[in-house]
Amino acid sequence: MQIKRIKPGEVRIIGGQWRGRKLKVPDILGLRPTPDRVRETLFNWLAPLLPGAYCLDAFAGSGALGFEALSRGAAHVVMIDRSSVALSFLKEQLAIFQAENADIYQACVPPLKKSTRPFDIVFLDPPFQENILLPMCFYLEEQQALAARAYIYLESPNALTTADLPANWRILKSKKAGQVAFHLAERLSLL
């Protein structure tokens, strides 16, 4: 199998209607798009859950996770990033792909804008040095931002356990790729 080379500053969408299309990646210190191999594993895990899902990409950066979700049938994706440069790139890509089922806005999260409906799938891939991953998990739960049954992708420098997460979350799957541990957690309603 021949590996396709991607120019620096690009990531490619690996599945769905936009398979093979490339996203520009802004040159922002600390921005690390989720690698192809990790995205492929993640979206294989999420395949039966994505069609029609309402998703949040809370630390969007390059938009690789949000655009991959849209490409694979998500009904809507909210992408948030604090960088105005990243936001410009995301909006440009949205226009190029002619996708109308996404909202993009600039914010430091938490907090989030109040959503029109709870999220079915959330992607949490924050800057590692800020130690915001676990506080963001508890924030989402406290704000009732998640569907009764939701799935949360967690990317971190260290492996996580179910005990690290809110009481009604459990880790379903975990893997490690290089310096990154990634997990799929399920959130179940407390009721």
C-alpha positions in Angstrom: 0.0 0.0 0.0 1.4 3.4 -1.0 1.0 6.2 1.6 -0.2 9.5 0.1 2.0 12.4 1.1 0.2 15.5 2.3 1.9 18.9 2.2 2.7 20.5 5.5 -0.2 22.7 6.5 -2.8 20.2 5.2 -4.8 17.3 6.5 -7.0 15.1 4.4 -10.5 13.9 5.2 -10.3 10.2 5.3 -13.9 9.1 4.8 -17.4 10.0 3.7 -18.6 12.4 1.0 -15.5 14.5 1.2 -13.0 11.6 1.3 -9.6 12.7 0.0 -10.3 16.4 0.1 -7.8 18.5 2.0 -8.2 21.0 4.8 -5.7 23.8 5.2 -4.0 23.9 8.6 -3.1 27.3 10.0 0.4 27.8 11.4 -0.5 28.3 15.1 1.9 27.4 17.9 0.7 24.2 19.7 -1.9 23.3 17.0 -1.7 19.5 16.4 -4.3 18.1 14.1 -5.5 14.6 15.1 -3.4 12.3 12.9 -5.0 10.2 10.1 -4.5 6.9 11.8 -6.1 8.2 15.0 -9.0 9.8 13.1 -9.6 6.6 11.2 -9.8 4.5 14.4 -12.1 7.1 16.1 -14.5 7.3 13.1 -14.6 3.6 12.8 -15.7 3.5 16.5 -18.3 6.3 15.7 -19.6 5.0 12.3 -23.0 3.7 13.5 -23.5 6.8 15.7 -22.7 9.6 13.3 -25.6 9.7 10.8 -27.9 12.5 12.0 -25.8 13.3 15.1 -25.5 16.8 16.6 -21.8 17.3 17.3 -19.5 19.7 19.1 -15.8 20.2 18.2 -14.9 22.3 21.3 -11.2 22.9 20.4 -11.5 22.8 16.6 -8.1 24.0 15.5 -7.8 22.7 11.9 -11.4 21.4 12.0 -10.2 17.9 11.1 -12.6 16.2 13.5 -15.6 18.5 12.8 -15.2 18.2 9.0 -14.7 14.5 9.2 -17.9 14.2 11.2 -19.8 16.3 8.6 -18.3 14.2 5.8 -19.6 11.0 7.4 -23.2 12.2 7.9 -23.4 14.2 11.1 -26.5 16.4 10.9 -24.8 19.5 12.4 -21.4 20.4 13.9 -20.6 23.3 16.2 -16.9 24.2 15.9 -15.3 26.5 18.5 -11.7 27.8 18.7 -10.2 30.7 20.5 -7.8 31.6 17.7 -9.1 34.2 15.2 -6.6 32.7 12.7 -8.0 29.2 13.1 -11.5 30.7 12.8 -10.7 32.3 9.5 -9.4 29.0 8.2 -12.4 27.1 9.4 -14.9 29.6 7.8 -12.9 29.5 4.6 -13.0 25.7 4.5 -16.8 25.7 5.3 -17.3 28.0 2.3 -15.1 25.8 0.0 -17.0 22.6 1.0 -20.3 24.5 0.7 -21.4 23.0 4.0 -24.4 24.8 5.6 -24.8 22.4 8.6 -22.1 23.9 10.8 -21.7 26.8 13.1 -18.3 28.2 13.8 -17.5 30.7 16.5 -14.6 32.1 18.5 -14.5 31.5 22.3 -12.3 30.2 25.1 -14.1 27.2 26.4 -15.5 26.8 28.9 -18.0 28.5 28.8 -20.1 27.6 25.7 -22.9 29.4 24.1 -26.3 27.8 25.0 -27.0 25.2 22.3 -30.3 24.7 20.6 -30.2 21.1 21.5 -27.9 18.7 23.5 -24.9 17.2 21.8 -24.9 13.6 20.8 -21.1 13.5 20.1 -18.4 15.8 21.5 -14.8 16.0 20.4 -12.4 17.2 23.2 -8.8 17.6 22.0 -7.6 20.7 23.9 -4.1 22.0 24.1 -2.4 19.6 26.5 -0.4 22.2 28.4 -3.6 23.9 29.6 -4.9 20.9 31.6 -8.5 21.7 30.6 -9.7 18.3 29.4 -11.1 17.0 32.7 -12.6 20.3 33.8 -14.3 20.5 30.4 -15.9 17.1 30.9 -17.4 18.1 34.2 -18.5 21.5 32.7 -20.4 19.7 29.9 -22.1 17.6 32.5 -23.0 20.5 34.8 -24.3 22.6 31.9 -26.5 19.7 30.7 -25.0 20.2 27.3 -25.1 16.5 26.4 -27.9 14.1 25.2 -29.1 11.5 27.6 -26.8 9.1 25.8 -23.8 10.9 24.4 -20.3 9.9 23.2 -17.2 11.9 23.9 -13.9 11.7 22.2 -11.0 12.5 24.6 -7.4 13.1 23.5 -4.7 13.6 26.1 -1.0 13.0 26.8 -1.8 10.3 29.4 -4.2 7.4 29.6 -7.5 8.2 31.4 -9.7 5.9 33.4 -13.5 5.9 34.0 -12.7 7.1 37.6 -11.3 10.4 36.2 -14.6 11.3 34.5 -18.0 12.4 35.7 -19.9 9.6 37.6 -22.2 8.7 34.7 -19.5 8.5 32.1 -17.5 5.4 31.2 -14.6 4.8 28.9 -15.7 2.4 26.1 -12.5 2.3 24.1 -8.9 3.5 24.5 -5.7 3.5 22.4 -2.4 5.1 22.3 -0.6 6.5 19.2 2.9 7.9 19.7 2.7 10.6 22.5 -1.2 10.7 22.5 -3.7 8.6 24.4 -7.2 8.7 22.9 -10.5 7.4 24.3 -14.2 7.1 23.5 -16.4 7.7 26.5 -20.1 7.2 26.8 -22.3 9.4 28.9 -25.5 7.9 30.3 -28.3 9.9 31.9 -28.4 9.9 35.7 -32.2 9.5 35.6 
